[in-house]
Amino acid sequence: MDFGDLEFDFKVSWKTILGIVQETCEVIWNVLQPLEMREPNKEMWLKKSAEFYKFTNFPNCVGSVDGKHVRMQCPPNTGSDYLNFKKYFSIVLMDVADANYYFTATDVGSYGREGNSYIFKKSNFWKRFTAGQLDLPGDKPFSDDSREGTPVPHVLLGDEAFGLSKNSLQPYPSKNLPHEKRIYNYRHARARRVVECTFGILSNKWHVLHSVILVHPNFAFVIVQCFAQFC
């Protein structure tokens, strides 16, 4: 995204174009976010859980979580804050996706050097999710007959970096696993990869996410946040 090229195309100062784009992205987010990314309620969570079971055969799952590094130019006077483990500068787009490849929640703007688990655990969504403030359904047996089976919490699925808790599951870490655990890891991966596919859909829809965003971090945050709600 080079505003210098647009300056000659439209005969408008690049600073003016930059301001127009930033203001437009902010307005789009403020107006459409409550419509496109509504706060889930119990009925929506149950619907997401049923869809995960239908498409991935994983019960009581309400979302798949992962982070995406959005490449950007090196911000001045920031040291290595935005330098990620892949050796380029980025901000992190952290998202929870459902089985239909839509984002349920998004967190944008963390430093590229920070780990996915740390970013997610400090996000407002995770704090409210674990505090019971997002109307998550109660524990539910895997069987449709509530008289059978032990009630199990509804969970989010992440990779090995996200850790293990009551409402967050990760795969078994070892490769030499018994058959039952290998089956679990297969089903876990089948459900968790939904968020990776959603990132791919997002990037192919908005090609700027395939390139280096040539703006300061606060502006990059606004751009990525605006795009994320439309996936």
C-alpha positions as CSV (number, residue, x, y, z in Angstrom):
1,M,0.0,0.0,0.0
2,D,1.9,3.0,-1.3
3,F,0.0,6.3,-1.0
4,G,2.8,8.1,-3.0
5,D,1.6,6.3,-6.2
6,L,-2.0,7.3,-5.5
7,E,-0.9,11.0,-5.2
8,F,-0.1,11.1,-8.9
9,D,-3.1,9.1,-10.0
10,F,-5.7,11.3,-8.2
11,K,-3.6,14.6,-8.0
12,V,-4.2,14.7,-4.3
13,S,-1.6,15.0,-1.6
14,W,-0.6,11.6,-0.2
15,K,-1.1,13.0,3.3
16,T,-4.7,13.8,2.4
17,I,-5.2,10.4,0.9
18,L,-3.8,8.8,4.0
19,G,-6.2,10.7,6.2
20,I,-9.2,9.8,4.0
21,V,-8.4,6.1,4.1
22,Q,-7.8,6.1,7.9
23,E,-11.0,8.0,8.6
24,T,-13.0,5.7,6.3
25,C,-11.6,2.5,7.9
26,E,-12.5,3.9,11.3
27,V,-16.1,4.8,10.3
28,I,-16.6,1.4,8.6
29,W,-15.4,-0.4,11.8
30,N,-17.5,1.8,14.2
31,V,-20.7,1.5,12.1
32,L,-20.6,-2.1,10.8
33,Q,-18.7,-4.0,13.6
34,P,-21.9,-4.2,15.8
35,L,-23.7,-5.7,12.8
36,E,-21.0,-7.9,11.3
37,M,-19.4,-9.1,14.5
38,R,-22.1,-9.2,17.1
39,E,-21.4,-10.3,20.7
40,P,-22.4,-14.0,20.9
41,N,-25.3,-15.2,23.1
42,K,-26.1,-18.6,24.3
43,E,-28.2,-19.5,21.2
44,M,-25.3,-18.4,18.9
45,W,-22.8,-20.5,20.9
46,L,-24.9,-23.6,20.7
47,K,-25.4,-23.1,16.9
48,K,-21.6,-22.7,16.5
49,S,-21.0,-25.9,18.5
50,A,-23.5,-27.8,16.4
51,E,-21.8,-26.6,13.2
52,F,-18.4,-27.7,14.4
53,Y,-19.7,-31.1,15.2
54,K,-21.4,-31.4,11.8
55,F,-18.4,-30.3,9.8
56,T,-15.5,-31.5,11.9
57,N,-16.9,-34.2,14.2
58,F,-15.6,-32.4,17.3
59,P,-18.2,-31.9,20.0
60,N,-18.7,-28.9,22.3
61,C,-16.3,-26.7,20.3
62,V,-17.4,-23.1,19.9
63,G,-14.4,-21.7,18.1
64,S,-10.9,-22.2,16.7
65,V,-8.2,-19.6,17.7
66,D,-4.9,-18.6,16.1
67,G,-2.8,-15.5,15.3
68,K,-1.6,-14.1,11.9
69,H,1.4,-11.9,11.5
70,V,0.5,-8.9,9.2
71,R,3.7,-7.7,7.6
72,M,4.5,-4.0,8.0
73,Q,7.5,-1.6,7.5
74,C,9.8,-1.1,10.5
75,P,8.3,1.6,12.7
76,P,10.9,4.2,13.8
77,N,12.3,4.1,17.3
78,T,10.6,0.8,18.3
79,G,13.7,-1.4,18.5
80,S,12.8,-5.1,18.1
81,D,9.2,-4.8,19.5
82,Y,7.6,-5.6,16.1
83,L,10.3,-8.1,14.9
84,N,8.7,-11.5,15.0
85,F,10.3,-15.0,15.1
86,K,10.1,-15.1,11.3
87,K,12.5,-12.2,11.1
88,Y,10.2,-9.5,9.7
89,F,8.2,-6.7,11.3
90,S,4.6,-7.3,12.0
91,I,1.5,-6.7,14.1
92,V,-0.5,-9.7,15.2
93,L,-4.1,-10.3,14.1
94,M,-5.6,-12.7,16.7
95,D,-9.0,-14.2,15.8
96,V,-11.5,-16.8,16.9
97,A,-13.3,-18.4,13.9
98,D,-16.4,-20.6,13.6
99,A,-16.9,-23.6,11.4
100,N,-18.4,-21.5,8.6
101,Y,-15.1,-19.5,8.3
102,Y,-16.4,-16.3,10.0
103,F,-14.6,-14.5,12.8
104,T,-16.4,-14.4,16.1
105,A,-13.9,-12.2,17.8
106,T,-10.8,-10.2,16.8
107,D,-7.8,-8.6,18.5
108,V,-5.4,-6.5,16.5
109,G,-2.2,-4.6,17.1
110,S,0.0,-6.6,19.4
111,Y,3.7,-6.6,18.9
112,G,5.1,-9.1,16.4
113,R,7.6,-10.4,19.0
114,E,4.8,-11.5,21.4
115,G,3.6,-15.1,21.4
116,N,0.1,-16.1,20.4
117,S,-0.8,-17.5,23.8
118,Y,0.3,-14.3,25.6
119,I,-1.6,-12.1,23.2
120,F,-4.8,-14.2,23.4
121,K,-4.7,-14.5,27.2
122,K,-4.4,-10.7,27.6
123,S,-7.2,-10.0,25.1
124,N,-10.5,-8.6,26.3
125,F,-12.4,-11.6,24.6
126,W,-10.5,-14.2,26.6
127,K,-10.9,-12.4,29.9
128,R,-14.7,-12.1,29.4
129,F,-14.9,-15.7,28.0
130,T,-13.3,-17.2,31.1
131,A,-15.2,-14.8,33.4
132,G,-18.5,-16.1,32.2
133,Q,-19.5,-12.7,30.7
134,L,-20.2,-13.9,27.1
135,D,-23.3,-16.1,27.9
136,L,-21.5,-19.3,27.2
137,P,-23.8,-22.4,27.6
138,G,-23.3,-24.6,30.6
139,D,-21.5,-28.0,30.5
140,K,-23.1,-30.5,28.2
141,P,-22.6,-34.3,27.7
142,F,-21.4,-35.5,24.4
143,S,-24.5,-37.6,24.1
144,D,-27.8,-36.0,23.0
145,D,-29.4,-37.8,26.0
146,S,-28.6,-35.5,29.0
147,R,-29.0,-38.5,31.3
148,E,-26.0,-40.2,29.8
149,G,-22.3,-39.1,30.0
150,T,-20.4,-36.6,32.0
151,P,-21.1,-32.9,31.3
152,V,-18.2,-31.4,29.5
153,P,-17.4,-27.6,29.1
154,H,-17.7,-25.8,25.7
155,V,-14.2,-25.0,24.5
156,L,-12.0,-23.2,22.1
157,L,-9.3,-25.1,20.1
158,G,-5.7,-23.8,19.7
159,D,-2.4,-25.3,18.8
160,E,0.4,-26.3,21.3
161,A,1.2,-22.6,22.0
162,F,-2.1,-21.8,23.6
163,G,-1.9,-24.1,26.6
164,L,-4.6,-26.1,28.3
165,S,-7.4,-24.9,30.5
166,K,-11.1,-25.6,31.2
167,N,-12.2,-23.7,28.2
168,S,-9.2,-24.1,25.9
169,L,-7.8,-27.4,24.5
170,Q,-4.5,-28.2,22.7
171,P,-3.3,-31.4,21.0
172,Y,-1.3,-34.0,22.7
173,P,2.4,-32.9,22.3
174,S,4.2,-36.2,21.7
175,K,4.5,-38.0,18.4
176,N,4.6,-41.5,19.9
177,L,1.0,-41.6,21.1
178,P,-1.4,-44.5,21.6
179,H,-4.2,-44.9,19.1
180,E,-6.9,-43.0,21.1
181,K,-4.7,-39.9,21.5
182,R,-3.7,-39.9,17.8
183,I,-7.4,-40.0,17.0
184,Y,-8.0,-37.0,19.3
185,N,-5.1,-35.1,17.7
186,Y,-6.6,-35.8,14.2
187,R,-10.0,-34.5,15.2
188,H,-8.5,-31.5,17.0
189,A,-6.4,-30.6,13.9
190,R,-9.4,-31.0,11.7
191,A,-11.4,-28.5,13.8
192,R,-8.6,-26.1,14.6
193,R,-7.5,-25.6,11.0
194,V,-10.7,-23.7,10.4
195,V,-9.1,-20.5,11.6
196,E,-6.1,-21.0,9.3
197,C,-8.4,-21.4,6.4
198,T,-10.3,-18.3,7.4
199,F,-7.0,-16.3,7.5
200,G,-6.3,-17.5,3.9
201,I,-9.8,-16.4,2.8
202,L,-9.2,-13.0,4.4
203,S,-5.8,-12.5,2.8
204,N,-7.1,-13.5,-0.7
205,K,-10.0,-11.1,-0.3
206,W,-7.8,-8.2,0.8
207,H,-4.5,-8.6,-1.1
208,V,-2.8,-5.9,0.9
209,L,-2.5,-8.5,3.6
210,H,-0.1,-10.4,1.3
211,S,2.3,-7.5,1.1
212,V,4.0,-5.0,3.4
213,I,1.7,-2.3,4.8
214,L,3.7,0.9,4.5
215,V,2.1,2.9,7.4
216,H,2.7,3.4,11.1
217,P,1.4,0.7,13.5
218,N,-1.7,2.7,14.6
219,F,-2.8,3.1,11.1
220,A,-2.0,-0.5,10.2
221,F,-4.2,-1.6,13.2
222,V,-7.1,0.4,11.8
223,I,-6.8,-1.1,8.3
224,V,-6.5,-4.7,9.5
225,Q,-9.3,-4.3,12.1
226,C,-11.6,-3.0,9.3
227,F,-10.8,-5.9,7.0
228,A,-11.2,-8.6,9.7
229,Q,-14.9,-8.0,10.3
230,F,-15.7,-8.9,6.7
231,C,-14.5,-12.5,6.9
